[in-house]
């Protein structure tokens, strides 16, 4: 668990929320960037274990780059990204981010081989593993815990909503209770825990997403990633959208919901993301989600106008 001694929350820093870049700079003393890795993993929600269709919003790339399909090695992906990110952001250190699909969905010997390949690079100071809450167990968590002796380690659990009716509607294939169990199994291992949530899921109201914020604040997690629901070509959600059976939030509503959401979080939670980065070549809607900087600016302006900050309503 990240403690308040490690992060100084608003208003002492003058920031409205605890941003990830600030946390990394404080911890490592320089600019640190994530390198997204496609390690060729699958997902039980796509290979038939749970379902063949995947979550309704997920396309065939699973938030990945397609590098594994192009037979690009993990080492090669890292070397290319280091050059690009050092030039663009002046980054000096890096985090290996296993992002595509479910990155604990393999036997431990395969997992360790792929994690080790990434961490062999001397510029890598952290390991982040994106996965599902129903795809961890003691053996996998024991393996991940071993890396905390030498690296900062995060595990990112896709939750999206605490409401089981919503999880069923979007075909997640797990429950909120599965998420809570995964969090409890992970805590106490020096592995930092980040939850993913989506605002604007079908049938969810402002009250529903605020319930999600409150529940996550009570779970003593370390980080949060938030983005809006967006519609990608080739997904089950795209078909519903084109038939007029699914709507997306407008930018003003999304900004309002984000501001209210982070007010309810613990001031110690690290906000890793407040809006997503959809691929413009496959995005159907909303168009405003492509303007990330504008959305972030509107969120900050809204927090300032309301004279509020992360944790103001945390109980």
N, C-alpha and C positions, 0 to 999 in steps of 0.2 A: 504494500500500500504506500502511495506517495503521501508524505506527511506535510503539514502546513509549514514545517521548518524548511522543507526543500523548495516550496513554492510560496511566494508572498502574494496573496490574493488581493484583488481590488478591495478598498481604495488605496492601499499603500503604494502600489505600483502605478496607479493612475490608469491602468487598463480596465476595460469593461469585462474582460473574460481572460482566463488563463490559456494563452495560445501555445501551441506545440513548439513553434519555432523558438519562442522565448525560453521555454523550458529546456530545449536542447542546447541552446547557446549558453545558458547558465550552467548546465551540467558538463558540457564538453569544452566550453570556452571558444567556440568557433561556429561557423555555419555548418549545419549537418543536414543532409538531404536523404530522403528515401530513394532507393533504387527498386523499382517494381520488377519482380521476377516471376516469370511463367515457367514453373517447374514440371509441367506435364501431368499434374494431378487431375482427377476427375471429381465427381460429386455423387453422393448416394441418391440425390434428388434428380439425377439425370441418367444414371447408368442402370436404372431398374430396381435398385435396392429399395428405394422408397417410391420413386416415380421416374418416368422417362421424360416428362415435360419440363422439369425444373420449376423454379419460382416463376410466377407469371410475368415478372419484369426482366428476367434474366435471358440474355441472348446466348448464342453458341460460343461466345468468347469468355463468358464467366468473369467479366471485368479484367481479363488478361490482355496481353499484347499479341498473342498468337506466336510468340517466339518458340515455344516448345514444338508447335506444329511445323515450324520452319527448321527444326532440328538445331536451334541455337543452344549452345551449352549455357549453364548457369554462369560459369566463369566468363564466357564471352559477353553475355548480357550485362554483367557487372562492369567489365572493362569499357564497353562502349558507353554505358551510362555515366561512368565516372568522368570521362572526358567531356561529355555534353553538360553535365550538371556543374562541374568545376568551372567551365567557361561561362555558363549562364548565371549561376548564383554565387560564384566564388566559393563553392562548398569545399571544405577541407576533409571532412569525414562523412561516412555514409552508413545508412541502415539498410540491410538486406530485407526487403519486404516481399514475402511470399504471398502474392495477392490472388492469382487466378484460381478460381474454383475453390476446392476445400483442401487446405494444405496440411492436414493431419490424416487424410484419408488414404493411408497406405500402411503396410507393416513398418515397425520401428526401424528395421535395418535399412529400408529404402529412405525413410525420413531422415535418418542420421546421415546417410550418404549425401543427400541433397543439401541439407543444412550445412554440413561440413564443407562442401564445395564452395558455398557462398562465404562462409566465415574464414576460409583460408586466405582471403584477400586482406592484406594488412590495413587497408583503408576502412574496412567495415568495423564499426564499433557497436552496432546493434543488430538485433534480429527481431523481425516482426512477422508473425504467422497469422494469416487470415484463415478462419475456419468456421465450422458450425458447432453449436453447443452439444449436438448429439454425436459428434465425431472425436471426442476425447475420452480417455480413460486413464487409469493410474499409470499404466506403462508409458503411454505417450507423454503424459505430463511429467513423469519422472525423467524421460529423455530431454524434454524441453528445459526442465529445471537445471540440468547439468550445464547448460550454456550460460546460466546466470553467473557462473564463477568467473567468466572472462568477458562477457558482453551484457549490455542492456538488452533485456528480452521483453517483448510485448506479445500477447496473444489477443487477437481481435475476434470477438464472437459476433457473428451476424444474428441480431435479434429482430430488428425492424419495428416491433410493437410488443407491448406486454399483453395485448388482448388476444386470447386464443381464437376468438371468432375471426379476427383479422388474419392471423397466421394460417388458419384453415382456408380462408378465402383466397389468399395469395399463394397457396400450395407450398408453404415452407416445409412441412413435413416434421416439425417439432413443435413443442409447446413452450410457453413462458417458464413452466416448471423445469423443463430440460435446461433452459438457460440458467436458472438459479442454481441448479445442481452443478452445472459446469463451473460457474463462478465459485461456488463453495469448494469444489475440488481443487481449483487453481490457487485459491488464496493460501497464503502462508508458505509459498514456494519462491518468493522473490521474483515472480513473474508478474509483470504489470498487465492489467486487464482493461481492454477497450471494448466498448459496445457500439455496434452499428445500429442506427435507427433511421427510418424513412418517414418524413412528414408528408401527409396527403395521400396515404394509402386508401384504397376503396372503402368507403363507408365510415372512415374515421373523422371525428370532429375535433375541434380545438380542445375540448375537454378531454377527449381520449388521449391526445398526445401529451397533455399536461399530466395525466395519470401515469403515462410512461416515464416522464421526467421525474416525477416524485418517487416512483418505484425504483428507478435506477439510482437516485440519490441515496436511497436507503440501503442499497446493496454494497456500498463501500468499494465501488470500482474506481479505477485510476484514470480512465480516459473515455471520451465519447466522440463518435463521428456522426454527423447529422447531414442528410441531404434530402432534397425534395424528390418526390416520385417523378420520374420521367419515362417517357414512352420510347422504346427502341424498336426499330424495324425487326421483324422476324420473331417477335415474342408473342406469347398468348395475350399479353396486355395490349399489344398493338392492334390485334383483331378486335378486342372489346372497344378500344378507343375509336377505331375507324367505323364501328357500328353504332357509335354514340352511346355506349354503355359504360364509359369510364371518363372521368374528367380529371384535370390536373389543377393544382393551385396556381393562381396568378401570383406575380412577384410580390405585390403588396401584402397579400395574405400570408405568404411564406415568411416574409421578413417579420411580420407580427408574431407568427407562431414561434419562430426561432427565438426571438427576444423573450417571449413568455416562457419558453422551454428552459433556457439557460438561467433564468432567474431562480428556478426551482432546484437547480443542481447544487451539489456541495461546492463550495468555493475552491476545494482542493482538486477537483476533477480537471484533467487536462483536456481542453477542447482541441481535438486534432483536425476537425473539419466542420465547417458550417454550411458548405454548399458543395455540390459534386462537380465532376468534370466529364460530362457525357461526350462521347465521340460524335462530332457534328455530322459525320457521314452516315450514321445510323439513327440519329435523333429525329423523332417525329414531333415531340412536344414535351415541355414548353420551350419556346425559343429563347426566353429570357435566361434559361439556365446556362447558356453558352457565355453569358457575360458575368463571369465569376467576380471580378473586381467590383463591378457595379453593385452586385448583390451584397458583397461583404461591406461595402461602404454604406449601403442602406441599413444594414443590420447595426453597424456601429453608430450611425446617425440616430437610429431609433432608440437605441440604448441611452444615448446621451440626452435625447429629447425627453425621454421618460425619467431621466435621472435615476437609472437603475443599472444593475450589474449582475454578473454571475453570482448566485448564492444569496441574493437579497431576500428571496422568499424561501430559502432553504430552512427547513425545520429540523 
